[in-house]
Amino acid sequence: MDLFDALLLGLLQGVTEFLPVSSSGHLAIAQHFLADFSQPGVLFDVLLHVATMGAVILYFRRECLLLATAPFRRGDEAILYRRLLWLLALGSVPTAIIGLLFKGFFEGLFHNLPLVSLMLLVTGTLLFLSERFRRGTRKEDQLTWKDALLVGTVQGVAIIPGISRSGSTIAALLLRGVDGETAARFSFLLALPAIFGAALLSVDDMTAVAAADMPSYMAGMLAAFGAGLLSIHLLLAVVRRKRLFAFAIYCWLAGGLFLFLSR
């Protein structure tokens, strides 16, 4: 793999993973126009997601530590985080089922540029509707098992390239009456087990990577990690200020443009 391609795709992944514009859709479009790009399965894409998972863990290190230690602590805070841990585990179930059952099917969609473009239009519509009808103020302690199952299902469907994982899951929670920052935090944390599972499913593809390509793979991951940290900070600011409309317009414009170019 060319080093320039790896860095470009890593930066693209880091920027778009947390902004509600579909990182998988942008990677699929970029790879479509990079003539010399190739990868075993979707291994490089998964490794870039692992890098952005590291960005989530670093950015939300306090929340991750509290979740990890909640079963062994007492007090009201521990009770809250034990409940949140249970909701994250529950939400991961539909994501895992969808991912395991349809892994091969979804991987095949990454080469379907018209479909990716259409899904960007869908993402834009979801963002528009969620911003238009958001009225909720529910916090973490008011999340329910219904919220977790719904968001986990949405996250599973968001494996389709062009459907933004962060955008669709945040939109689902906003439409359920959840506060914007709470929705974004839950969305980011729910991504961790999903990305870890996808990485496990792609372990076998590691043997197909040439030793000469490993520096490019590592460079792409580092670029995705750094850009991901900035992207998380930006999205939280956007959600607080209720500015998802701008990303809806972007998704409509990008989807429409690439749908036209794919004709």
C-alpha positions, -999 to 999 in steps of 0.1 A, spaced: 0 0 0 13 34 -9 22 56 21 4 86 8 -28 66 3 -26 52 38 -21 87 53 -49 102 33 -73 74 42 -62 76 79 -69 113 81 -102 108 63 -112 81 87 -102 101 118 -121 132 107 -152 115 96 -155 87 122 -171 109 148 -185 136 126 -219 124 114 -210 120 78 -201 83 75 -165 74 77 -171 41 59 -189 59 31 -160 83 27 -135 55 28 -154 36 2 -156 66 -21 -119 76 -16 -108 40 -23 -129 39 -54 -109 68 -69 -75 55 -57 -65 33 -86 -37 13 -68 -55 8 -35 -61 -28 -23 -65 -45 10 -73 -80 23 -111 -79 29 -117 -47 48 -87 -51 71 -72 -17 66 -107 -1 72 -110 -21 104 -75 -11 116 -84 25 111 -115 20 132 -93 4 159 -71 36 158 -102 58 163 -113 34 191 -81 43 208 -90 80 205 -123 73 222 -106 55 251 -81 83 255 -107 111 252 -132 94 275 -106 78 298 -124 88 330 -157 73 318 -139 42 306 -121 38 339 -153 43 359 -171 17 337 -143 -8 341 -142 -4 379 -180 0 386 -186 -37 394 -160 -35 422 -170 -2 438 -199 11 460 -218 44 460 -242 62 438 -217 68 411 -208 32 409 -245 23 407 -249 47 378 -219 33 359 -229 -3 365 -263 5 350 -246 22 321 -223 -8 316 -253 -31 315 -270 -8 289 -239 -8 267 -237 -46 269 -274 -48 260 -270 -24 231 -240 -44 218 -262 -76 213 -282 -65 182 -250 -49 167 -231 -82 171 -260 -103 157 -263 -80 126 -225 -79 121 -221 -117 124 -250 -126 101 -244 -100 74 -206 -94 75 -199 -108 40 -229 -89 25 -219 -56 40 -183 -60 29 -196 -64 -7 -214 -30 -5 -182 -11 -1 -176 -13 -39 -211 -1 -47 -206 37 -52 -243 45 -61 -255 27 -29 -229 45 -8 -241 78 -23 -278 70 -16 -270 61 20 -253 95 25 -286 110 14 -303 89 41 -278 100 67 -285 136 59 -322 131 62 -317 114 96 -296 143 109 -322 168 96 -351 151 113 -333 146 146 -322 182 148 -357 194 137 -376 174 163 -351 171 192 -366 183 224 -353 159 250 -332 165 281 -328 129 294 -293 122 309 -274 89 314 -294 80 345 -326 82 325 -315 59 296 -336 27 293 -332 -7 279 -354 3 249 -329 31 241 -300 6 243 -317 -20 220 -328 7 195 -293 23 193 -276 -11 191 -298 -21 162 -292 12 144 -255 8 150 -256 -27 134 -274 -13 103 -249 15 101 -223 -10 89 -238 -2 55 -213 23 40 -228 57 37 -249 54 69 -230 73 96 -226 52 127 -223 82 150 -249 103 131 -275 76 131 -271 65 167 -270 101 180 -301 109 158 -319 79 172 -313 90 208 -322 126 201 -355 114 186 -360 94 218 -357 126 239 -321 122 251 -299 152 257 -274 158 228 -242 155 248 -255 124 265 -265 109 232 -230 116 217 -212 101 248 -233 69 247 -228 66 210 -190 68 213 -189 43 242 -212 19 224 -188 19 194 -160 3 215 -172 -33 217 -185 -31 181 -151 -21 168 -133 -46 190 -155 -73 176 -149 -63 140 -112 -63 146 -114 -99 159 -133 -110 128 -105 -95 106 -76 -111 125 -72 -138 98 -67 -111 71 -36 -99 89 -16 -128 74 -23 -115 39 -6 -82 46 29 -79 30 57 -70 55 65 -40 32 30 -26 37 31 -26 75 47 9 78 19 23 57 -7 5 78 8 19 110 11 54 95 -26 53 85 -36 43 120 -16 71 136 -32 96 113 -66 83 122 -59 84 159 -47 120 159 -75 132 136 -101 112 157 -92 131 189 -99 164 172 -131 151 156 -146 140 189 -140 174 204 -156 191 174 -187 169 174 -194 174 211 -192 212 205 -215 208 174 -241 188 194 -241 212 223 -248 241 199 -274 222 179 -257 226 146 -263 191 130 -281 208 101 -248 217 86 -238 181 84 -272 171 70 -266 196 41 -231 182 36 -243 146 34 -270 157 8 -245 175 -13 -218 148 -11 -244 120 -17 -259 139 -47 -225 146 -62 -211 111 -60 -245 96 -72 -241 118 -103 -205 108 -108 -213 71 -105 -238 72 -134 
